[in-house]
């Protein structure tokens, strides 16, 4: 890519050089998208994961928030969404447990 940049700087007035570099840029974008898709397919397990990814992308690109702020906000929501839940017993289950312990 460095050599391509140098070549573009020296031959930027030539339409073939510009067209060739645009083709290289398109190919690089396609490779990045394919890699992202393969990694994302393994990493995203549910709807919440996709919502957090979209939230991070929107926070950085649309709302122009900084990366650290976006990571703190989206990360906080993700931790809250995936926190361990404690199963609360109902009063009926507590009474049954007490009665069983008497036998």
Secondary structure, 3 states (H helix, E strand, C coil): CHHHHHHHHHCCCCHHHHHHHHHHHHHHHHHHHHHHHHHHHHHCCCHHHHHHHHHHHHHHHCCCCCHHHHHHHHHHHHHHHCCCCCCCCCHHHHHHHHHHHHC
